[in-house]
């Protein structure tokens, strides 16, 4: 799981106050009763839904990266520099291959 998703789930766990398990009154009682259901959702159902929601933006990101690579290749060729020696070029290629 990616670091961003882990951070997001951590924030949600804090919002649902899973660290307040010892409290047993009012809203805390309800949250304690629903804790397993919420954990199951966060661990099993949320990640696929997030990935699906962001999948439509991935193609736009890929096109942007490809355009940047072409532009950078042209600039490097004009300067007479091998594209493989450029740190920025390698970073863009790595992003494209993810």
N, CA, C and O of each residue as an XYZ file, in Angstrom:
392
protein
N       0.847     -1.171      0.000
C       0.000      0.000      0.000
C       0.894      1.236      0.000
O       1.935      1.267      0.656
N       0.470      2.248     -0.744
C       1.311      3.432     -0.832
C       1.300      4.226      0.471
O       0.383      4.109      1.285
N       2.319      5.018      0.641
C       2.477      5.793      1.864
C       1.328      6.775      2.046
O       0.862      6.977      3.167
N       0.865      7.388      0.957
C      -0.227      8.346      1.060
C      -1.505      7.678      1.545
O      -2.233      8.240      2.363
N      -1.774      6.488      1.044
C      -2.978      5.779      1.491
C      -2.864      5.376      2.954
O      -3.846      5.427      3.694
N      -1.675      4.979      3.368
C      -1.471      4.629      4.774
C      -1.701      5.841      5.670
O      -2.328      5.735      6.724
N      -1.190      6.988      5.244
C      -1.400      8.218      6.012
C      -2.888      8.571      6.074
O      -3.399      8.976      7.119
N      -3.574      8.412      4.939
C      -4.996      8.711      4.877
C      -5.786      7.821      5.838
O      -6.657      8.304      6.561
N      -5.485      6.540      5.844
C      -6.171      5.606      6.743
C      -5.858      5.951      8.194
O      -6.735      5.865      9.054
N      -4.625      6.336      8.472
C      -4.234      6.739      9.832
C      -5.072      7.934     10.302
O      -5.548      7.967     11.437
N      -5.244      8.923      9.397
C      -6.043     10.102      9.734
C      -7.491      9.712     10.001
O      -8.113     10.217     10.935
N      -8.021      8.816      9.185
C      -9.398      8.368      9.400
C      -9.539      7.636     10.730
O     -10.533      7.810     11.436
N      -8.554      6.823     11.069
C      -8.593      6.128     12.364
C      -8.568      7.120     13.512
O      -9.240      6.920     14.524
N      -7.796      8.190     13.361
C      -7.779      9.227     14.390
C      -9.125      9.932     14.465
O      -9.610     10.245     15.552
N      -9.732     10.182     13.296
C     -11.042     10.840     13.280
C     -12.099      9.980     13.982
O     -12.953     10.494     14.704
N     -12.028      8.677     13.761
C     -12.979      7.769     14.396
C     -12.578      7.452     15.835
O     -13.270      6.700     16.521
N     -11.482      8.011     16.286
C     -11.007      7.927     17.663
C     -10.865      6.488     18.150
O     -11.362      6.123     19.215
N     -10.176      5.682     17.343
C      -9.911      4.305     17.742
C      -9.001      4.237     18.957
O      -8.960      3.220     19.649
N      -8.282      5.303     19.216
C      -7.398      5.324     20.380
C      -8.158      5.606     21.677
O      -7.559      5.621     22.752
N      -9.445      5.824     21.586
C     -10.274      6.102     22.760
C     -11.114      4.890     23.148
O     -12.246      5.046     23.606
N     -10.578      3.696     22.972
C     -11.323      2.456     23.207
C     -11.756      2.306     24.663
O     -12.725      1.602     24.948
N     -11.061      2.950     25.574
C     -11.395      2.805     26.991
C     -12.616      3.630     27.387
O     -13.179      3.403     28.458
N     -13.040      4.575     26.561
C     -14.223      5.374     26.868
C     -15.470      4.582     26.476
O     -15.504      3.972     25.407
N     -16.474      4.586     27.316
C     -17.675      3.783     27.066
C     -18.942      4.559     27.424
O     -19.754      4.109     28.233
N     -19.096      5.732     26.808
C     -20.319      6.506     27.009
C     -20.620      7.288     25.739
O     -19.714      7.600     24.966
N     -21.885      7.602     25.528
C     -22.304      8.410     24.394
C     -21.817      7.879     23.054
O     -21.946      6.695     22.742
N     -21.257      8.787     22.281
C     -20.794      8.452     20.940
C     -19.667      7.426     20.965
O     -19.518      6.646     20.024
N     -18.869      7.421     22.040
C     -17.775      6.461     22.145
C     -18.312      5.029     22.219
O     -17.703      4.112     21.667
N     -19.442      4.833     22.894
C     -20.035      3.504     22.980
C     -20.445      3.028     21.586
O     -20.216      1.874     21.226
N     -21.044      3.915     20.816
C     -21.464      3.565     19.457
C     -20.239      3.246     18.598
O     -20.234      2.272     17.846
N     -19.210      4.071     18.716
C     -17.996      3.856     17.933
C     -17.321      2.537     18.322
O     -16.772      1.845     17.465
N     -17.363      2.193     19.604
C     -16.783      0.913     20.040
C     -17.548     -0.257     19.443
O     -16.952     -1.269     19.075
N     -18.877     -0.122     19.343
C     -19.686     -1.192     18.782
C     -19.426     -1.351     17.277
O     -19.487     -2.463     16.752
N     -19.141     -0.265     16.599
C     -18.939     -0.285     15.148
C     -17.467     -0.376     14.748
O     -17.153     -0.377     13.558
N     -16.579     -0.450     15.707
C     -15.139     -0.418     15.445
C     -14.698     -1.465     14.418
O     -13.994     -1.131     13.465
N     -15.094     -2.702     14.597
C     -14.659     -3.768     13.675
C     -15.187     -3.537     12.264
O     -14.479     -3.770     11.284
N     -16.418     -3.083     12.166
C     -17.001     -2.804     10.852
C     -16.249     -1.662     10.156
O     -15.987     -1.724      8.954
N     -15.911     -0.639     10.911
C     -15.175      0.494     10.352
C     -13.768      0.062      9.955
O     -13.293      0.428      8.880
N     -13.100     -0.705     10.801
C     -11.746     -1.190     10.476
C     -11.766     -2.043      9.213
O     -10.891     -1.912      8.356
N     -12.757     -2.910      9.099
C     -12.872     -3.771      7.921
C     -13.035     -2.907      6.663
O     -12.426     -3.177      5.628
N     -13.861     -1.871      6.774
C     -14.041     -0.970      5.632
C     -12.731     -0.265      5.277
O     -12.344     -0.223      4.109
N     -12.052      0.286      6.276
C     -10.808      1.018      6.023
C      -9.735      0.125      5.426
O      -8.998      0.554      4.538
N      -9.635     -1.110      5.898
C      -8.569     -1.992      5.459
C      -8.875     -2.715      4.150
O      -7.962     -2.977      3.367
N     -10.146     -3.042      3.898
C     -10.470     -3.891      2.747
C     -11.222     -3.194      1.619
O     -11.008     -3.519      0.451
N     -12.082     -2.258      1.936
C     -12.944     -1.683      0.910
C     -12.513     -0.301      0.448
O     -12.739      0.062     -0.707
N     -11.903      0.468      1.322
C     -11.576      1.852      0.992
C     -10.495      1.951     -0.085
O     -10.640      2.726     -1.031
N      -9.433      1.188      0.042
C      -8.304      1.286     -0.896
C      -8.736      1.013     -2.340
O      -8.387      1.797     -3.222
N      -9.479     -0.063     -2.620
C      -9.919     -0.270     -4.008
C     -10.803      0.861     -4.527
O     -10.730      1.216     -5.704
N     -11.632      1.424     -3.661
C     -12.490      2.525     -4.085
C     -11.676      3.773     -4.399
O     -11.971      4.482     -5.361
N     -10.661      4.044     -3.596
C      -9.798      5.194     -3.843
C      -9.031      5.001     -5.142
O      -8.937      5.925     -5.951
N      -8.482      3.811     -5.349
C      -7.728      3.536     -6.574
C      -8.625      3.683     -7.798
O      -8.203      4.242     -8.811
N      -9.832      3.197     -7.716
C     -10.765      3.304     -8.834
C     -11.106      4.767     -9.122
O     -11.191      5.172    -10.281
N     -11.299      5.552     -8.068
C     -11.642      6.956     -8.245
C     -10.514      7.741     -8.909
O     -10.775      8.640     -9.709
N      -9.275      7.415     -8.588
C      -8.135      8.145     -9.137
C      -7.638      7.574    -10.459
O      -6.811      8.201    -11.121
N      -8.113      6.423    -10.853
C      -7.653      5.785    -12.086
C      -7.937      6.659    -13.310
O      -7.130      6.698    -14.239
N      -9.066      7.353    -13.320
C      -9.388      8.176    -14.483
C      -8.434      9.359    -14.634
O      -8.304      9.907    -15.728
N      -7.770      9.756    -13.559
C      -6.809     10.857    -13.637
C      -5.417     10.373    -14.023
O      -4.571     11.177    -14.416
N      -5.174      9.100    -13.918
C      -3.849      8.549    -14.227
C      -3.478      8.780    -15.682
O      -2.334      9.122    -15.981
N      -4.429      8.600    -16.592
C      -4.135      8.789    -18.016
C      -3.716     10.226    -18.302
O      -2.809     10.456    -19.101
N      -4.359     11.188    -17.666
C      -3.990     12.592    -17.851
C      -2.583     12.840    -17.326
O      -1.806     13.571    -17.941
N      -2.256     12.237    -16.197
C      -0.917     12.377    -15.627
C       0.135     11.780    -16.562
O       1.205     12.359    -16.745
N      -0.164     10.642    -17.142
C       0.775      9.976    -18.046
C       1.034     10.848    -19.267
O       2.174     10.972    -19.714
N      -0.019     11.452    -19.808
C       0.148     12.326    -20.972
C       1.011     13.532    -20.640
O       1.854     13.935    -21.441
N       0.808     14.101    -19.478
C       1.607     15.249    -19.049
C       3.078     14.863    -18.927
O       3.961     15.594    -19.375
N       3.328     13.721    -18.324
C       4.711     13.250    -18.163
C       5.347     12.996    -19.525
O       6.505     13.356    -19.740
N       4.607     12.382    -20.447
C       5.137     12.123    -21.785
C       5.504     13.428    -22.496
O       6.538     13.515    -23.158
N       4.648     14.435    -22.350
C       4.933     15.729    -22.968
C       6.189     16.356    -22.366
O       7.005     16.934    -23.084
N       6.340     16.241    -21.060
C       7.527     16.775    -20.398
C       8.784     16.056    -20.874
O       9.828     16.678    -21.071
N       8.678     14.743    -21.058
C       9.829     13.958    -21.524
C      10.241     14.398    -22.928
O      11.427     14.589    -23.198
N       9.269     14.557    -23.814
C       9.578     14.982    -25.187
C      10.237     16.363    -25.182
O      11.222     16.594    -25.882
N       9.688     17.259    -24.395
C      10.245     18.617    -24.304
C      11.685     18.573    -23.764
O      12.575     19.245    -24.284
N      11.889     17.783    -22.730
C      13.221     17.666    -22.138
C      14.209     17.004    -23.100
O      15.368     17.411    -23.180
N      13.747     15.982    -23.832
C      14.611     15.323    -24.821
C      15.076     16.325    -25.874
O      16.242     16.328    -26.269
N      14.153     17.178    -26.326
C      14.505     18.185    -27.326
C      15.533     19.174    -26.765
O      16.499     19.523    -27.443
N      15.319     19.616    -25.534
C      16.243     20.567    -24.920
C      17.628     19.940    -24.749
O      18.646     20.578    -25.016
N      17.653     18.684    -24.302
C      18.940     18.004    -24.107
C      19.652     17.775    -25.432
O      20.875     17.890    -25.510
N      18.892     17.451    -26.475
C      19.488     17.234    -27.798
C      20.079     18.534    -28.328
O      21.149     18.524    -28.937
N      19.397     19.645    -28.103
C      19.908     20.947    -28.545
C      21.221     21.290    -27.841
O      22.110     21.906    -28.431
N      21.332     20.885    -26.576
C      22.539     21.175    -25.807
C      23.633     20.127    -26.045
O      24.768     20.302    -25.603
N      23.294     19.058    -26.731
C      24.274     18.011    -27.006
C      24.564     17.123    -25.805
O      25.662     16.585    -25.666
N      23.565     16.977    -24.939
C      23.724     16.171    -23.720
C      22.943     14.868    -23.892
O      21.818     14.873    -24.391
N      23.540     13.767    -23.480
C      22.840     12.471    -23.532
C      21.689     12.498    -22.539
O      21.866     12.865    -21.377
N      20.513     12.106    -23.005
C      19.321     12.187    -22.136
C      19.432     11.280    -20.913
O      18.889     11.594    -19.854
N      20.132     10.158    -21.056
C      20.264      9.224    -19.940
C      21.103      9.796    -18.796
O      21.040      9.307    -17.668
N      21.886     10.830    -19.094
C      22.719     11.435    -18.044
C      21.963     12.481    -17.241
O      22.467     12.976    -16.233
N      20.756     12.821    -17.685
C      19.960     13.840    -16.999
C      19.161     13.214    -15.851
O      18.412     12.257    -16.044
N      19.337     13.765    -14.682
C      18.611     13.275    -13.487
C      17.107     13.480    -13.655
O      16.312     12.612    -13.296
N      16.723     14.630    -14.201
C      15.310     14.930    -14.400
C      14.684     13.945    -15.394
O      13.558     13.488    -15.198
N      15.413     13.628    -16.446
C      14.921     12.679    -17.442
C      14.682     11.305    -16.809
O      13.643     10.684    -17.036
N      15.644     10.840    -16.019
C      15.494      9.541    -15.355
C      14.316      9.543    -14.387
O      13.592      8.554    -14.279
N      14.127     10.662    -13.681
C      13.012     10.760    -12.734
C      11.675     10.712    -13.464
O      10.740     10.051    -13.010
N      11.583     11.411    -14.595
C      10.340     11.386    -15.375
C      10.073      9.989    -15.937
O       8.929      9.534    -15.946
N      11.117      9.311    -16.403
C      10.959      7.943    -16.904
C      10.472      7.025    -15.789
O       9.624      6.161    -16.016
N      11.003      7.210    -14.599
C      10.591      6.377    -13.458
C       9.115      6.619    -13.127
O       8.375      5.676    -12.844
N       8.695      7.876    -13.165
C       7.281      8.192    -12.922
C       6.398      7.557    -13.976
O       5.316      7.059    -13.664
N       6.844      7.569    -15.204
C       6.071      6.997    -16.295
C       5.935      5.490    -16.165
O       4.912      4.926    -16.554
N       6.944      4.836    -15.628
C       6.941      3.381    -15.514
C       6.227      2.853    -14.270
O       6.117      1.639    -14.102
N       5.752      3.714    -13.415
C       5.054      3.266    -12.196
C       3.717      2.657    -12.520
O       2.999      2.229    -11.616
